[in-house]
Amino acid sequence: MAAVLLPDALWDHIEPLLPVPCPRPDGGRPRIPDRAYLTGIFFVLRSGIPWQMLPKELACGSGMTCWRRLRDWQREGIWDLMHFALLSWLAREGDIDWSRAIVDSCSVRAVCGGTQTGPNPTDRAKRGSKRHLICDGQGVPLAVRLTGGNRNDSQEALALVDAIPPLQGERGRPRCRPVCVVGDRGYDAAAIRHGLRARHILPLLAMRRTTHGSGLGGGGGSSSGRLPG
């Protein structure tokens, strides 16, 4: 399981980014290696189980200890550093698909509250957050932003594009702009189309009050004009 979740090649890129643990001159229990903690974090996030149900057979320590490590690394900016390092790795290998990028969002509950929460209009105005994501043509996350659950998708579209870091490929100058951006009707706004064109990006955004689907599956409706440039 550890080899599947955290292979050696991935660990080799992540390990230098982790903070050096403080020495314990007074002794105490041996510290569980960071790789074990990271494996436990990956397992919980991939499986969706509660932290306290992390299987002991994985030898990753307790689920709550893994959660505290996730929290501490978030506060220290380690996850953002990991993300940039892995994107740079993929870019050098030519594995970033710049032919298009896809923007979307999802709402999640925020039971414990927080500064980046708001009344979720899709969940009876309960407190929630919204994850705004832009991926490359292969689904690689290029940038993510967290807002309150009442934040409109269109308000984050250009901010997502601008959050893509410059990535150095095998040759040429660093790149941070896809050829086009694909989005659903939540991004149907003239300001977004104008902003994308100003950044030399082709907007392919679905329009409101048009038929759903591409028409390729027999659902009816022509796709012409549905994703205007």
DRENDRENNU-140666 format. One line per field, with one value per residue (C-alpha): residue number from 1; residue in three letters; x, y, z. Coordinates in steps of 0.2 Angstrom, whole numbers, m for minus. Last residue first. Layout:
N
nr <- NUM, ... .
rest <- ALA, ... .
east <- X, ... .
north <- Y, ... .
up <- Z, ... .
! end
This chain:
229
nr <- 229, 228, 227, 226, 225, 224, 223, 222, 221, 220, 219, 218, 217, 216, 215, 214, 213, 212, 211, 210, 209, 208, 207, 206, 205, 204, 203, 202, 201, 200, 199, 198, 197, 196, 195, 194, 193, 192, 191, 190, 189, 188, 187, 186, 185, 184, 183, 182, 181, 180, 179, 178, 177, 176, 175, 174, 173, 172, 171, 170, 169, 168, 167, 166, 165, 164, 163, 162, 161, 160, 159, 158, 157, 156, 155, 154, 153, 152, 151, 150, 149, 148, 147, 146, 145, 144, 143, 142, 141, 140, 139, 138, 137, 136, 135, 134, 133, 132, 131, 130, 129, 128, 127, 126, 125, 124, 123, 122, 121, 120, 119, 118, 117, 116, 115, 114, 113, 112, 111, 110, 109, 108, 107, 106, 105, 104, 103, 102, 101, 100, 99, 98, 97, 96, 95, 94, 93, 92, 91, 90, 89, 88, 87, 86, 85, 84, 83, 82, 81, 80, 79, 78, 77, 76, 75, 74, 73, 72, 71, 70, 69, 68, 67, 66, 65, 64, 63, 62, 61, 60, 59, 58, 57, 56, 55, 54, 53, 52, 51, 50, 49, 48, 47, 46, 45, 44, 43, 42, 41, 40, 39, 38, 37, 36, 35, 34, 33, 32, 31, 30, 29, 28, 27, 26, 25, 24, 23, 22, 21, 20, 19, 18, 17, 16, 15, 14, 13, 12, 11, 10, 9, 8, 7, 6, 5, 4, 3, 2, 1 .
rest <- GLY, PRO, LEU, ARG, GLY, SER, SER, SER, GLY, GLY, GLY, GLY, GLY, LEU, GLY, SER, GLY, HIS, THR, THR, ARG, ARG, MET, ALA, LEU, LEU, PRO, LEU, ILE, HIS, ARG, ALA, ARG, LEU, GLY, HIS, ARG, ILE, ALA, ALA, ALA, ASP, TYR, GLY, ARG, ASP, GLY, VAL, VAL, CYS, VAL, PRO, ARG, CYS, ARG, PRO, ARG, GLY, ARG, GLU, GLY, GLN, LEU, PRO, PRO, ILE, ALA, ASP, VAL, LEU, ALA, LEU, ALA, GLU, GLN, SER, ASP, ASN, ARG, ASN, GLY, GLY, THR, LEU, ARG, VAL, ALA, LEU, PRO, VAL, GLY, GLN, GLY, ASP, CYS, ILE, LEU, HIS, ARG, LYS, SER, GLY, ARG, LYS, ALA, ARG, ASP, THR, PRO, ASN, PRO, GLY, THR, GLN, THR, GLY, GLY, CYS, VAL, ALA, ARG, VAL, SER, CYS, SER, ASP, VAL, ILE, ALA, ARG, SER, TRP, ASP, ILE, ASP, GLY, GLU, ARG, ALA, LEU, TRP, SER, LEU, LEU, ALA, PHE, HIS, MET, LEU, ASP, TRP, ILE, GLY, GLU, ARG, GLN, TRP, ASP, ARG, LEU, ARG, ARG, TRP, CYS, THR, MET, GLY, SER, GLY, CYS, ALA, LEU, GLU, LYS, PRO, LEU, MET, GLN, TRP, PRO, ILE, GLY, SER, ARG, LEU, VAL, PHE, PHE, ILE, GLY, THR, LEU, TYR, ALA, ARG, ASP, PRO, ILE, ARG, PRO, ARG, GLY, GLY, ASP, PRO, ARG, PRO, CYS, PRO, VAL, PRO, LEU, LEU, PRO, GLU, ILE, HIS, ASP, TRP, LEU, ALA, ASP, PRO, LEU, LEU, VAL, ALA, ALA, MET .
east <- m73, m91, m94, m113, m113, m114, m117, m134, m148, m153, m148, m142, m125, m115, m127, m114, m124, m136, m146, m143, m150, m133, m118, m104, m86, m72, m62, m46, m31, m20, m21, m32, m43, m45, m50, m63, m70, m71, m79, m92, m98, m103, m92, m106, m111, m97, m79, m65, m49, m39, m21, m15, m4, 9, 25, 43, 54, 61, 66, 62, 49, 50, 33, 27, 14, m5, m13, m17, m29, m37, m39, m47, m60, m63, m78, m86, m88, m98, m93, m107, m97, m83, m67, m52, m41, m33, m20, m12, m21, m16, m32, m25, m29, m23, m33, m40, m49, m60, m64, m79, m82, m97, m108, m126, m136, m149, m135, m134, m133, m119, m118, m99, m82, m64, m62, m66, m81, m79, m93, m86, m96, m89, m94, m86, m78, m73, m60, m53, m37, m32, m18, m5, m4, 9, 19, 34, 46, 52, 34, 30, 44, 39, 22, 29, 39, 25, 13, 26, 29, 10, 9, 23, 16, 21, 2, m2, 13, 6, m12, m6, 5, m10, m20, m7, m6, m25, m25, m13, 4, 8, 11, m1, m8, m14, m28, m34, m51, m48, m45, m62, m62, m62, m51, m39, m38, m36, m23, m13, m12, m6, 7, 13, 14, 24, 36, 38, 46, 38, 48, 55, 47, 55, 73, 77, 88, 74, 80, 68, 62, 69, 55, 49, 54, 69, 58, 45, 55, 63, 46, 38, 52, 51, 32, 20, 2, 6, 23, 14, 0 .
north <- 159, 153, 136, 133, 141, 125, 110, 106, 99, 82, 69, 57, 55, 67, 82, 91, 92, 105, 116, 134, 147, 151, 150, 137, 144, 141, 156, 157, 164, 178, 186, 200, 186, 178, 195, 199, 181, 183, 201, 195, 182, 164, 156, 147, 140, 128, 131, 127, 138, 139, 139, 137, 151, 149, 145, 147, 151, 139, 121, 106, 115, 129, 132, 149, 147, 146, 159, 171, 158, 155, 174, 175, 162, 167, 179, 168, 154, 164, 164, 159, 144, 155, 154, 142, 143, 130, 130, 119, 103, 89, 84, 79, 95, 106, 109, 124, 122, 133, 124, 131, 133, 130, 136, 131, 142, 128, 117, 123, 142, 138, 152, 157, 150, 155, 162, 146, 136, 119, 111, 118, 108, 107, 115, 111, 121, 121, 127, 117, 121, 118, 114, 117, 98, 97, 81, 88, 80, 97, 102, 87, 91, 109, 104, 92, 106, 119, 107, 102, 121, 124, 109, 115, 132, 132, 133, 118, 108, 110, 105, 90, 85, 87, 76, 62, 63, 62, 46, 38, 32, 27, 9, 4, m10, 3, 7, 25, 25, 40, 51, 47, 37, 47, 33, 45, 58, 46, 35, 51, 57, 40, 39, 57, 51, 36, 46, 59, 45, 41, 49, 37, 39, 51, 57, 73, 79, 79, 87, 97, 89, 96, 104, 94, 100, 89, 73, 78, 75, 58, 53, 54, 43, 31, 28, 36, 29, 13, 9, 12, 0 .
up <- m144, m142, m133, m137, m154, m163, m152, m160, m150, m145, m132, m145, m137, m148, m145, m136, m119, m112, m124, m122, m110, m103, m113, m112, m111, m123, m120, m131, m121, m127, m109, m116, m123, m106, m98, m112, m111, m92, m93, m105, m93, m95, m81, m72, m89, m90, m93, m105, m106, m122, m127, m109, m100, m87, m98, m93, m108, m121, m118, m108, m99, m86, m77, m73, m59, m63, m51, m65, m73, m56, m53, m70, m66, m47, m49, m62, m50, m38, m20, m8, m1, 5, m5, m8, m23, m33, m47, m60, m55, m68, m77, m94, m103, m88, m73, m65, m48, m37, m20, m11, 7, 18, 32, 29, 17, 13, 5, m13, m8, 4, 17, 19, 23, 21, 38, 47, 52, 61, 50, 34, 21, 3, m13, m29, m43, m61, m74, m88, m97, m115, m126, m112, m108, m94, m96, m105, m93, m87, m85, m74, m62, m61, m57, m44, m36, m37, m28, m15, m11, m9, 2, 13, 16, 35, 40, 28, 35, 52, 47, 38, 53, 64, 53, 53, 72, 72, 61, 73, 67, 49, 52, 38, 49, 61, 49, 49, 57, 68, 52, 45, 29, 12, 4, m6, 8, 22, 12, 7, 24, 31, 17, 22, 40, 35, 24, 38, 49, 66, 80, 93, 110, 122, 123, 133, 119, 106, 90, 80, 64, 47, 37, 22, 5, 3, 5, m9, m25, m19, m12, m29, m37, m22, m24, m11, m12, m22, m12, 4, 0 .
! end
